[in-house]
Amino acid sequence: MNVLIFGASGSAGGSVLRACFSSSAVKEVRAITRRPLRFTHKKLRVFIHDDYLDYAPVEEAFTNVDACLFCLGISATQVSGEEYRRITHDFTLAAARTLLLHSPNATFHFISGKGTNLNSHFMWARVKAETERDLISLVNAVCWRPAFIDGESSNSSPRLYRILRPALRLLKPFRSLYVNGQDLGRAMLRATGENIRGRIIENAEIRDLANHFPRM
Ligand SMILES: NC(=O)c1ccc[n+]([C@@H]2O[C@H](COP(=O)([O-])OP(=O)(O)OC[C@H]3O[C@@H](n4cnc5c(N)ncnc54)[C@H](OP(=O)(O)O)[C@@H]3O)[C@@H](O)[C@H]2O)c1
């Protein structure tokens, strides 16, 4: 399959990308990113891009795609509420609309997160829930709700999160609280292969899906 990935320079996206590299099911990975990645790979094509509301300059990346793995995102602690909505909802929906135009049968995978809820007291949880709802009504979407993602090191994640990461790894035995980042990628690839669409998938099920995906 051909895969399009967003957020490959981040913690979750970096791990999802590695899962793509090691999967024989993936032929090519196209990464849309605002800065060069720290590594290269024979399957990887990088498209440097800066306007995440208009993908016209990189529309080639959206053609003949089987899955879009949307791992771009930001913590609500890092930006204003308005900017959080723009990045979380508007960037994502703009990518989904472009995908629909160029690869209408592709699956769009979106990482929301545990606690996502339209009626939440937390702004981030409502914005993520609205994004899930809008995606599912627009494209063949799968919305992933991981708890702690044990992913690659990332310069963009909040400092406190980077400090807490070793402690959060203690959550590994708890199926609803921890997922390995590459397992999240394997689960996305498996869901694509099995035509799973229009669904929200919580942490424990992510681990189940990954367990049944071939590692090479
Ligand atoms: N990490 C977790 O435990 C966890 C758990 C549940 C859900 N999630 C969700 O998973 C997603 C990814 O999280 P993460 O931990 O991987 O975050 P991260 O390490 O901070 O990575 C974020 C990625 O998004 C890109 N990005 C952020 N703002 C951008 C902007 N304005 N324009 C273009 N690119 C932008 C970053 O690019 P640069 O490298 O260029 O900054 C980076 O590639 C988020 O939506 C988060 O809510 C994460």
The ligand as an SDF file (V2000), in Angstrom:
LIG
                    3D

 48 52  0  0  0  0  0  0  0  0999 V2000
    1.9350   11.4080   22.8460 N   0  0  0  0  0  0  0  0  0  0  0  0
    0.8790   10.8750   23.4570 C   0  0  0  0  0  0  0  0  0  0  0  0
    0.9940   10.1680   24.4680 O   0  0  0  0  0  0  0  0  0  0  0  0
   -0.4990   11.1070   22.8920 C   0  0  0  0  0  0  0  0  0  0  0  0
   -1.5840   10.4520   23.4730 C   0  0  0  0  0  0  0  0  0  0  0  0
   -2.8490   10.6080   22.9320 C   0  0  0  0  0  0  0  0  0  0  0  0
   -3.0180   11.4020   21.8160 C   0  0  0  0  0  0  0  0  0  0  0  0
   -1.9480   12.0330   21.2760 N   0  0  0  0  0  0  0  0  0  0  0  0
   -2.1560   12.8510   20.0840 C   0  0  0  0  0  0  0  0  0  0  0  0
   -1.2940   12.4450   19.0450 O   0  0  0  0  0  0  0  0  0  0  0  0
   -0.9530   13.5660   18.2300 C   0  0  0  0  0  0  0  0  0  0  0  0
    0.5570   13.6430   18.1080 C   0  0  0  0  0  0  0  0  0  0  0  0
    1.1120   13.7950   19.4000 O   0  0  0  0  0  0  0  0  0  0  0  0
    2.6900   13.7050   19.6500 P   0  0  0  0  0  0  0  0  0  0  0  0
    2.8750   13.3120   21.0560 O   0  0  0  0  0  0  0  0  0  0  0  0
    3.3550   12.9110   18.5640 O   0  0  0  0  0  0  0  0  0  0  0  0
    3.0800   15.2370   19.4880 O   0  0  0  0  0  0  0  0  0  0  0  0
    4.4920   15.8620   19.0870 P   0  0  0  0  0  0  0  0  0  0  0  0
    5.6240   14.9830   19.4450 O   0  0  0  0  0  0  0  0  0  0  0  0
    4.4620   17.2360   19.6530 O   0  0  0  0  0  0  0  0  0  0  0  0
    4.4310   15.9400   17.4740 O   0  0  0  0  0  0  0  0  0  0  0  0
    3.5190   16.7830   16.8470 C   0  0  0  0  0  0  0  0  0  0  0  0
    3.6960   16.7330   15.3440 C   0  0  0  0  0  0  0  0  0  0  0  0
    2.7710   17.6590   14.7500 O   0  0  0  0  0  0  0  0  0  0  0  0
    3.4900   18.6520   14.0130 C   0  0  0  0  0  0  0  0  0  0  0  0
    2.8560   19.9620   14.1900 N   0  0  0  0  0  0  0  0  0  0  0  0
    2.4230   20.5170   15.3510 C   0  0  0  0  0  0  0  0  0  0  0  0
    1.9440   21.7520   15.1290 N   0  0  0  0  0  0  0  0  0  0  0  0
    2.1020   21.9770   13.7970 C   0  0  0  0  0  0  0  0  0  0  0  0
    1.8020   23.0840   12.9500 C   0  0  0  0  0  0  0  0  0  0  0  0
    1.2640   24.2230   13.4290 N   0  0  0  0  0  0  0  0  0  0  0  0
    2.0920   22.9930   11.6370 N   0  0  0  0  0  0  0  0  0  0  0  0
    2.6600   21.8700   11.1400 C   0  0  0  0  0  0  0  0  0  0  0  0
    2.9720   20.7720   11.8880 N   0  0  0  0  0  0  0  0  0  0  0  0
    2.6960   20.8460   13.2070 C   0  0  0  0  0  0  0  0  0  0  0  0
    4.8900   18.6560   14.6180 C   0  0  0  0  0  0  0  0  0  0  0  0
    5.7760   19.1900   13.6600 O   0  0  0  0  0  0  0  0  0  0  0  0
    7.1660   19.8860   14.1200 P   0  0  0  0  0  0  0  0  0  0  0  0
    8.0830   18.7460   14.4710 O   0  0  0  0  0  0  0  0  0  0  0  0
    7.5670   20.6250   12.9010 O   0  0  0  0  0  0  0  0  0  0  0  0
    6.8480   20.7570   15.3010 O   0  0  0  0  0  0  0  0  0  0  0  0
    5.0820   17.1640   14.8910 C   0  0  0  0  0  0  0  0  0  0  0  0
    5.4310   16.4830   13.7100 O   0  0  0  0  0  0  0  0  0  0  0  0
   -1.5780   14.7890   18.9180 C   0  0  0  0  0  0  0  0  0  0  0  0
   -2.7890   15.1000   18.2800 O   0  0  0  0  0  0  0  0  0  0  0  0
   -1.8380   14.3140   20.3280 C   0  0  0  0  0  0  0  0  0  0  0  0
   -2.9470   14.9630   20.9280 O   0  0  0  0  0  0  0  0  0  0  0  0
   -0.6910   11.9020   21.7660 C   0  0  0  0  0  0  0  0  0  0  0  0
  1  2  1  0
  2  3  2  0
  2  4  1  0
  4  5  1  0
  4 48  2  0
  5  6  2  0
  6  7  1  0
  7  8  2  0
  8  9  1  0
  8 48  1  0
  9 10  1  0
  9 46  1  0
 10 11  1  0
 11 12  1  0
 11 44  1  0
 12 13  1  0
 13 14  1  0
 14 15  2  0
 14 16  1  0
 14 17  1  0
 17 18  1  0
 18 19  2  0
 18 20  1  0
 18 21  1  0
 21 22  1  0
 22 23  1  0
 23 24  1  0
 23 42  1  0
 24 25  1  0
 25 26  1  0
 25 36  1  0
 26 27  1  0
 26 35  1  0
 27 28  2  0
 28 29  1  0
 29 30  1  0
 29 35  2  0
 30 31  1  0
 30 32  2  0
 32 33  1  0
 33 34  2  0
 34 35  1  0
 36 37  1  0
 36 42  1  0
 37 38  1  0
 38 39  2  0
 38 40  1  0
 38 41  1  0
 42 43  1  0
 44 45  1  0
 44 46  1  0
 46 47  1  0
M  CHG  2   8   1  16  -1
M  END
$$$$
